[in-house]
Amino acid sequence: MLDFNEDLLNKIDWKKNDGLVPVIVQNSDGEVLTLGYMNKEALNKTLQTKLVHYYSRSKNRIRMKGETSGNYQKLNQVYIDCDNDTLLLKVEQVGVACHLGTKSCFREIEKLNDFQESNIDYSLDILNELKEVIKDRKNNPKDGSYTSYLFKEGKEKIYKKFGEEAVEVLVAPNKERIIYETADMIYHLLVLLTYENIELGEIMQELKKRHKED
């Protein structure tokens, strides 16, 4: 007799969308949080761990929601549609669902228009991507890499460089220079955090806790 997980994996029509199924995700109140995609392996990991995993079509890999941001989705219930080619998940959302920092990936048209008219990119994806590159340079040193050089020099050098870059921000004479020096400071901060084995998600959780206390 098949267990629930195996039964569901076999029931889905994987051939219909080239091995992927769209996944609608709701919180316990029924609010739609996001839409993602899963392949068979991602769904199996979700069912086994009770933490939602997606298949990233842009990066061609499986990723667990919240693996870098800390905004996990804990699986509560799974539904399949009548054609066996779409899933609906009900989850407990830890933190925010959207990588732009909002509770849901969906917003009203008026708010969407306001957002699109802005010239500012609110995405934090670049921080997560940069953190992953820095972590790789730590674990797999590369000749000629400044990041690998910092890790080779050790804690004193890493902390000193971060302090120097913070001062550069403070003495920057104009907006353009502040932006430039802040980018340097953030990079060196990510190196420092990686050296100390601190994830960005842990920082986000601390900020969230302070926001609730405020």
Helices and strands as residue ranges (DSSP letters): H 4-11, E 21-27, E 32-38, H 40-49, E 53-56, E 61-64, E 73-80, E 87-93, H 109-117, H 125-139, H 146-153, H 155-171, H 175-195, H 200-213
